[in-house]
Each structure stands twice: as C-alpha cells, then as structure tokens.
Amino acid sequence: MIMNRQKLFLLLIVLLVAAANVDAARNILRLGFEHGLSNNYVMGIAQDRNGFVWISTESGLNRYDGASFRVFNKEGQLYRLTS
C-alpha cells in the first residue's frame, strides 16, 4: 500500500513538471527585423541583471526590454527606436 502511494506521488510530480514545461514552451517569442531588430543575423544574446536582453547583430547592438528594441550602431550612437 505504501509503495503504491509513493508511486502515485512520484507520477503526480512527473506530470506536474511535464505540464509546467509545456506551458513554458508556449511563451517563446520569435523576434526579427520586422519587430525592430537591426538585423536578423544574430551573433550573440545575453541578459543583464536588470532583465534587458542584449542581442548583437552585424548591424549593431540591440537592447530588448520585453516590449521594444533600442538599437545602437557600431559607432555607439543610438540610431533607431521602436515601440
């Protein structure tokens, strides 16, 4: 009887973890040039401690705040804002 409860508990945990992973997969965003990214050829991605996602492309450095991009060109000047 105890073994069956342990197996049932373990099965419940596995199902909960699987359900959480399925839900997380639905929250993936695909962002590109049409959303304000300076170039679709991405060379690197990092997230800072403030939550900004930094994306480096051939056309410059892009900062994504969860809603829009702020793009810096290779000379370090801001050249485009999107909303």
C-alpha angles and dihedrals in degrees: 000000000000091000091054091052091050091050091047091049092049091049090051091052092049092050092049092050091048091050091050091052092050091051092049091052090061091061096065113122125206109208125181146150091304089060095051103275108144094229135359092228101092118193100178145000130201137163122218128213091263091061097253115140112221117204123187119206136167088265099051146285119317126200115201118195097185094270109042144006128247109200127204120193125224092269089059096251123129107244108167139024123192131191 
